[in-house]
Amino acid sequence: MSADRTARPHTLLALLWGSNSSLQFRMHSGARWRLRLGPGPKEPVAVIPGQISRRAPTYSHRSPANLGRVASRKVRIKSVESFVVNIRGGAAALFGSPGFFRVGQLVPDDQDVLTVKVGTTVADALKLMRENNFDQLPVTTTSGQVIGTFTYRSFAQGMRHLPGQAQVLQAPVEDLVEELHFVRVSEDVSGILPHLEINHAVLVGDEDRLLAVVTTADVSRFLWQRTRPFVLLRDIELAIRDLMRSCCTDEQLAGAIASCVPSNPDSASMRLEDLTLTQLLSVLLHGHSFGAYFRLAFGRNRDLVNNTLSQVHKVRNKVFHFRDEVSDAELRHLVEVAGWLRRKIMIRDGAR
């Protein structure tokens, strides 16, 4: 990959994976980029046309001496332009498999990168952390170089070296910092987990170019967003099985399965666990079986049950075959179905 710029250099803020067929770049706008992807000159060249309008990040510099305010620098990540360059091939050459999670994906789009300058008092730094609900503040020189990070832990550990409370609060933050590990935006997520276990945060970039801060909360949020569809689908399928079992005897259940899966010679001995979700719903919604058994737990309205559950297997196929991202509407539907089944189980258990 080569990059030719027709404007002055700008800071590359983040490199995030988009879909499986694209790379998403985030950078300060204002530069014109020509990106060559692929092994040879015959590969297509993606050009960002024209001069992208510049939106400068928000800065706040105040001198504690003349304004009584913390000298800070805030970069709003959401003010950074983003664009997507489609690629075919070349991804593996950049980072290996595009399916691996990268550090850049952990950074929230609207994250504020907030730093304080050398000379900022502990009192001002703590006030800033409370106002922004941050647990750490990188400390930089006047030229923007990171010299350490002020955290609640470094504050607590450093207090023993300062005798009085007044002295502690007026101490400069650079005397009470700790070293957090720097990582690259392209680094595999698994590589930063040991550092997060110890320090609860890592810095993205290097001492001369701080791009973002990734915390354990960011990782938890990212992993939950990625795994929530799997958890919901598991809950839904297990709940359906549980309700079906409670409606009839083992012999009756085996007969219901055999009547819906006649092409399988082993259908007489099949369990609910052996069925695909599509087969499971076929057994549940089979006219005779539903009327004789399953309406006792799912309710008498077969059409309502069918409409409630019919879209689940489509979402399941998308999730388990990694065909596409689950949409917000699909995720809401899974949440609603899981809640509906949970209520059915509560009603059943209350009637026992």
Secondary structure, 3 states (H helix, E strand, C coil): CEEEECCCCCCEEEEEECCCCEEEEEECCCCCEEEECCCCCCCCEEECCCCCCCCCCCCCCCCHHHHCCCCEEEEEHHHCEEEEEECCCCHHHHHCCCCCCEHHHHCCCCCEEEEEECCCEHHHHHHHHHHHCCCEEEEECCCCCEEEEEEHHHHHHHHHHCCCHHHHHHCEHHHHCECCCEECCCCEHHHCHHHHHHHCEEEEEECCEEEEEEEHHHHHHHHHHHHHHHHHHHHHHHHHHHHHHCCCCHHHHHHHHHHHCCCCCCHHHCCHHHCCHHHHHHHHHCHHHHHHHHHHHHCCCHHHHHHHHCCHHHHHHHHHCCCCCCCHHHHHHHHHHHHHHHHHHHHHHHHC
